[in-house]
C-alpha cells in the first residue's frame, strides 16, 4: 500500500506511517510478519491503578508490544507457554510505544463494569 490505513467504525480511516510499520516488522521474527494486526489498541484500565493499560488483541500483538518495550530473544512459542495472564502496560511503556510507533497505536478509554452499574 502507498498509504497504509484501516477503516474505523465511524467511516473514517486510521492512517499508518510506512516507516513505523517497517520498524515494527524489523523487531519481529519472520514467522510473525503478517500476523500482527494494526493498529494496536491499548485500553486505559482505571480499575488496575493509575497509568495502567491492557492490550486488546491476541498473544501475537502482546508479544510484539513486549518486544518493543522490553527487547528479548524469547521466541513466540516460549512466550505463549510462559504467559498465562494478559500483560498490563504502564504509562512509561505506553509513552515509549507512542514515541516510536505513534501511528500504529490507538489509546481507548473505558469504564469498569463496577462503575458502569
Residue pairs with C-beta under 8 A, 6 or more apart in sequence:
3 15
4 15
4 16
4 17
4 18
4 21
5 13
5 14
5 15
5 16
6 13
6 14
6 16
6 38
6 39
7 13
7 14
8 14
14 39
14 103
14 106
15 103
16 38
16 39
16 103
16 104
17 102
17 103
17 104
20 100
20 101
20 102
20 103
20 104
21 38
21 104
23 100
23 101
24 36
24 38
24 64
24 68
24 101
24 104
25 33
27 64
27 67
27 68
27 71
28 36
28 64
28 67
29 75
29 76
31 76
32 60
32 63
32 64
32 76
35 60
36 60
36 61
36 64
37 57
37 58
37 61
38 104
39 103
39 104
39 105
39 106
40 55
40 57
40 61
40 64
40 65
40 97
40 101
40 104
40 105
40 106
41 55
41 56
41 57
41 105
41 106
41 108
42 53
42 54
42 55
42 56
42 89
42 94
42 97
42 105
42 106
42 107
42 108
43 53
43 54
43 55
43 56
43 107
43 108
43 109
43 110
44 52
44 53
44 107
44 108
44 109
44 110
45 52
45 53
45 54
45 88
45 110
45 112
46 52
46 111
46 112
46 115
47 112
47 114
47 115
48 54
48 88
50 91
51 90
51 91
51 92
51 94
52 88
52 89
52 90
53 88
53 89
53 90
53 91
53 94
53 107
54 86
54 88
54 89
55 61
55 62
55 65
55 86
55 87
55 89
56 108
59 76
59 79
59 80
59 83
60 76
62 83
62 86
62 87
63 76
63 79
63 80
65 87
65 89
65 97
66 72
66 79
66 87
68 96
68 97
68 100
68 101
69 89
69 93
69 96
69 97
74 82
89 97
94 105
94 107
97 105
98 105
98 107
